[in-house]
Amino acid sequence: MSGFLERRALRRSVQKWAELAERAPRMPAEDLLALNSTAQRLRRRLDRLSVAAETALVPDPQGGIPRPDQCDWTWRPDPWCAPGEGPGIVGAPSPFKLSDNVTLFHDCARSEICLRQFRNTVPGTASAYGNQIDVYRFDGSFLSLVLTLPEAAFRQISRNHFFTLRTDLSRENPIEVYARLNIQHGPNTEQIARQLEINEDRGLVEFDLAYSNINEKRVEKIWIDLIFDNPGMNQVTLHDLTLTRAPRADL
């Protein structure tokens, strides 16, 4: 802020809106409609300011990612390093976009799935934000987060590379989590599925492309399905999630 006068004007504005809120129950309907319209416009502007401030306060959104030897690409998806548009959602539909690169999918007839993003306060957690999934009654056959990797992930890719997905997670009840790497190359899609190894709330899975049949020169898209097995009546909190790419060590 530029100085004392601007800070005083903002304090007066806050006080004025507080007074209007107190008077609202006694206002005529016509005045309330006009006031509510102004308040909605103001809220949208304040939300944008809050998002910009939260983003600026994150010192290094991509910092603290464990890097294998000769690592040539790292990524922490937006839901773990930048604030979303809202505090959460109840009864999440399918598909539901958490960000441009992360989407929730399920096939429930009636969604009893809640999502919430929160600011990380756990010591030792490098990400600025965490994401919590609460599932109550689950009448579907699958629940997954789809991570669409940015183009940099498959630039100059070869079958000598391997991808590593790491996540810090906590579970209310034991649950198995699987990850499936999908690589679209030309008209074909290669798939590699693995179960996350979870040890003391740390999940790890690696995808070695040496075991694939990809056409390295025709890779167009890569995405990962993070699949939660039998998620009903459970809470899964993903405090952090990162991906890296590196060449295999020469033998």
C-alpha positions as CSV (number, residue, x, y, z in Angstrom):
1,M,0.0,0.0,0.0
2,S,1.2,3.5,-0.8
3,G,0.9,5.1,2.6
4,F,-1.1,6.2,5.6
5,L,-4.0,7.7,3.7
6,E,-4.7,4.6,1.7
7,R,-4.6,2.4,4.8
8,R,-7.0,4.7,6.6
9,A,-9.4,4.6,3.6
10,L,-9.3,0.8,3.6
11,R,-10.1,0.7,7.4
12,R,-13.0,3.1,6.8
13,S,-14.3,0.9,4.0
14,V,-14.1,-2.2,6.2
15,Q,-16.0,-0.4,9.0
16,K,-18.6,0.9,6.5
17,W,-19.3,-2.6,5.2
18,A,-19.6,-3.9,8.8
19,E,-22.1,-1.2,9.6
20,L,-24.1,-2.1,6.4
21,A,-24.1,-5.8,7.5
22,E,-25.6,-4.8,10.8
23,R,-28.3,-2.7,9.1
24,A,-29.2,-5.3,6.5
25,P,-32.1,-7.0,8.3
26,R,-33.9,-3.6,8.5
27,M,-33.3,-2.4,4.9
28,P,-35.9,-2.3,2.2
29,A,-35.7,-5.2,-0.3
30,E,-34.8,-2.8,-3.2
31,D,-31.8,-1.4,-1.2
32,L,-30.7,-4.9,-0.2
33,L,-30.7,-6.1,-3.9
34,A,-28.5,-3.2,-4.9
35,L,-26.2,-3.7,-1.9
36,N,-25.9,-7.4,-2.5
37,S,-25.0,-6.9,-6.1
38,T,-22.2,-4.5,-5.1
39,A,-21.0,-6.9,-2.4
40,Q,-20.8,-9.8,-4.9
41,R,-18.6,-7.8,-7.3
42,L,-16.4,-6.7,-4.4
43,R,-16.1,-10.3,-3.2
44,R,-14.8,-11.5,-6.6
45,R,-12.2,-8.7,-6.6
46,L,-11.2,-9.6,-3.0
47,D,-10.9,-13.3,-3.9
48,R,-8.6,-12.4,-6.8
49,L,-6.5,-10.3,-4.4
50,S,-6.3,-13.1,-1.9
51,V,-5.2,-15.6,-4.5
52,A,-2.5,-13.2,-5.8
53,A,-1.3,-12.6,-2.2
54,E,-1.2,-16.3,-1.3
55,T,0.7,-17.1,-4.5
56,A,3.2,-14.3,-3.9
57,L,3.8,-15.5,-0.3
58,V,5.0,-19.0,-1.5
59,P,8.8,-18.6,-1.6
60,D,9.5,-21.4,-4.2
61,P,6.4,-23.4,-5.4
62,Q,8.7,-26.0,-7.0
63,G,11.3,-26.2,-4.2
64,G,12.2,-29.1,-2.0
65,I,11.5,-31.8,-4.7
66,P,13.8,-34.9,-4.2
67,R,15.9,-35.2,-7.3
68,P,17.4,-38.5,-8.6
69,D,20.9,-38.5,-10.0
70,Q,21.0,-36.6,-13.4
71,C,17.4,-35.6,-13.0
72,D,16.3,-33.5,-16.0
73,W,12.7,-32.6,-15.1
74,T,10.7,-32.0,-11.9
75,W,7.1,-31.0,-11.3
76,R,4.8,-30.2,-8.4
77,P,1.2,-29.8,-9.7
78,D,-0.7,-26.6,-9.0
79,P,-3.0,-27.9,-6.2
80,W,0.1,-28.4,-4.1
81,C,1.8,-25.1,-4.8
82,A,-0.9,-22.5,-5.6
83,P,-4.2,-21.7,-4.0
84,G,-7.4,-22.9,-5.8
85,E,-10.4,-20.8,-6.6
86,G,-12.4,-21.9,-3.5
87,P,-11.9,-23.5,-0.1
88,G,-13.5,-26.8,-1.1
89,I,-16.4,-28.7,-2.6
90,V,-19.1,-31.1,-1.3
91,G,-20.5,-33.7,-3.6
92,A,-17.8,-33.3,-6.2
93,P,-19.0,-34.1,-9.7
94,S,-17.1,-36.1,-12.3
95,P,-15.0,-34.8,-13.9
96,F,-14.0,-32.0,-11.5
97,K,-10.9,-29.9,-12.2
98,L,-8.7,-29.0,-9.3
99,S,-6.4,-27.2,-11.8
100,D,-5.6,-27.2,-15.5
101,N,-3.5,-30.3,-15.0
102,V,-5.3,-32.2,-12.2
103,T,-8.8,-33.6,-12.5
104,L,-10.9,-35.9,-10.3
105,F,-12.9,-38.7,-11.9
106,H,-15.4,-41.2,-10.5
107,D,-18.5,-43.1,-11.6
108,C,-20.7,-42.6,-8.5
109,A,-24.4,-42.3,-9.2
110,R,-24.6,-40.1,-6.1
111,S,-21.4,-38.3,-5.1
112,E,-20.6,-38.2,-1.5
113,I,-17.0,-37.0,-2.1
114,C,-15.6,-33.9,-0.6
115,L,-12.5,-32.0,-1.5
116,R,-10.6,-29.4,0.5
117,Q,-7.3,-27.6,-0.1
118,F,-5.5,-26.3,2.9
119,R,-2.2,-24.5,3.8
120,N,0.4,-26.9,4.9
121,T,1.7,-26.6,8.4
122,V,3.3,-30.0,8.9
123,P,7.0,-29.6,9.7
124,G,9.3,-31.0,6.9
125,T,6.6,-30.8,4.2
126,A,8.0,-28.8,1.3
127,S,4.7,-28.0,-0.5
128,A,2.8,-24.9,0.3
129,Y,-0.6,-26.6,0.1
130,G,-2.2,-30.0,0.8
131,N,-5.4,-31.6,-0.6
132,Q,-7.8,-33.7,1.4
133,I,-10.3,-36.2,-0.1
134,D,-13.2,-37.3,2.1
135,V,-15.3,-40.2,0.8
136,Y,-18.5,-41.3,2.6
137,R,-20.9,-43.8,1.0
138,F,-19.3,-44.9,-2.3
139,D,-21.5,-46.6,-4.9
140,G,-19.0,-46.3,-7.8
141,S,-16.3,-48.6,-9.2
142,F,-13.4,-46.2,-9.3
143,L,-12.1,-42.9,-7.9
144,S,-9.0,-41.4,-9.4
145,L,-7.0,-38.2,-9.8
146,V,-5.7,-37.7,-13.3
147,L,-2.4,-35.8,-13.6
148,T,-1.8,-34.4,-17.1
149,L,1.9,-33.8,-17.4
150,P,3.2,-30.6,-19.0
151,E,4.9,-30.8,-22.4
152,A,8.4,-30.4,-20.7
153,A,7.9,-33.9,-19.2
154,F,8.2,-35.6,-22.6
155,R,10.5,-33.2,-24.4
156,Q,13.5,-35.3,-25.6
157,I,12.2,-38.3,-23.9
158,S,13.7,-41.7,-24.4
159,R,13.3,-45.3,-23.3
160,N,16.3,-44.7,-21.1
161,H,14.2,-42.5,-18.8
162,F,12.2,-43.4,-15.7
163,F,9.5,-41.3,-13.9
164,T,9.2,-41.2,-10.1
165,L,6.0,-40.2,-8.4
166,R,6.3,-39.3,-4.7
167,T,3.6,-38.3,-2.3
168,D,3.3,-37.5,1.4
169,L,-0.1,-38.9,2.5
170,S,-2.1,-39.8,5.5
171,R,-5.0,-42.2,5.6
172,E,-7.8,-42.5,8.1
173,N,-8.1,-46.2,7.2
174,P,-5.7,-48.4,5.3
175,I,-6.2,-48.1,1.5
176,E,-4.3,-49.2,-1.5
177,V,-3.3,-46.6,-4.1
178,Y,-2.3,-47.5,-7.6
179,A,-0.7,-45.3,-10.3
180,R,-1.0,-45.9,-14.1
181,L,1.3,-44.1,-16.5
182,N,-0.3,-43.5,-19.9
183,I,1.9,-42.4,-22.9
184,Q,0.2,-41.5,-26.1
185,H,2.5,-41.9,-29.1
186,G,0.9,-41.6,-32.5
187,P,-2.2,-43.7,-32.6
188,N,-1.1,-45.9,-29.7
189,T,-1.2,-45.5,-25.9
190,E,1.3,-47.3,-23.7
191,Q,0.2,-48.1,-20.2
192,I,2.3,-49.0,-17.2
193,A,0.5,-49.7,-13.9
194,R,2.2,-49.9,-10.4
195,Q,1.0,-50.0,-6.8
196,L,2.4,-47.2,-4.6
197,E,4.8,-48.4,-2.0
198,I,3.6,-46.6,1.2
199,N,6.0,-46.5,4.1
200,E,5.4,-44.2,7.1
201,D,3.0,-42.0,5.1
202,R,5.4,-41.7,2.2
203,G,4.3,-43.1,-1.1
204,L,6.6,-43.9,-4.0
205,V,6.2,-45.5,-7.4
206,E,8.6,-45.6,-10.4
207,F,7.9,-46.2,-14.1
208,D,10.9,-47.4,-16.1
209,L,10.3,-46.7,-19.8
210,A,12.8,-49.5,-20.8
211,Y,9.9,-51.9,-20.3
212,S,7.7,-49.9,-22.7
213,N,7.3,-50.0,-26.5
214,I,6.9,-46.3,-27.0
215,N,7.9,-44.5,-30.2
216,E,10.1,-41.9,-28.7
217,K,9.7,-39.5,-31.6
218,R,5.9,-39.5,-31.6
219,V,5.1,-39.0,-27.9
220,E,2.2,-36.5,-27.8
221,K,0.7,-36.7,-24.3
222,I,1.5,-38.3,-20.9
223,W,-0.9,-38.6,-18.0
224,I,-1.0,-40.5,-14.7
225,D,-4.1,-42.0,-13.2
226,L,-3.8,-42.1,-9.4
227,I,-6.4,-44.7,-8.4
228,F,-7.8,-45.1,-4.9
229,D,-9.0,-48.7,-4.3
230,N,-12.2,-49.1,-2.2
231,P,-12.2,-45.5,-1.0
232,G,-15.6,-45.5,0.8
233,M,-15.8,-44.2,4.4
234,N,-12.2,-42.9,4.3
235,Q,-10.2,-39.7,4.4
236,V,-7.0,-39.5,2.3
237,T,-4.8,-36.4,2.7
238,L,-2.1,-35.7,0.1
239,H,0.2,-33.3,1.8
240,D,2.5,-33.2,-1.2
241,L,2.8,-34.8,-4.6
242,T,5.8,-34.5,-7.0
243,L,7.0,-36.0,-10.2
244,T,10.6,-36.3,-11.6
245,R,12.2,-37.7,-14.7
246,A,15.8,-38.9,-14.9
247,P,17.9,-41.2,-17.1
248,R,18.7,-44.7,-15.7
249,A,22.2,-45.0,-14.4
250,D,24.7,-46.8,-16.7
251,L,25.5,-50.3,-15.6
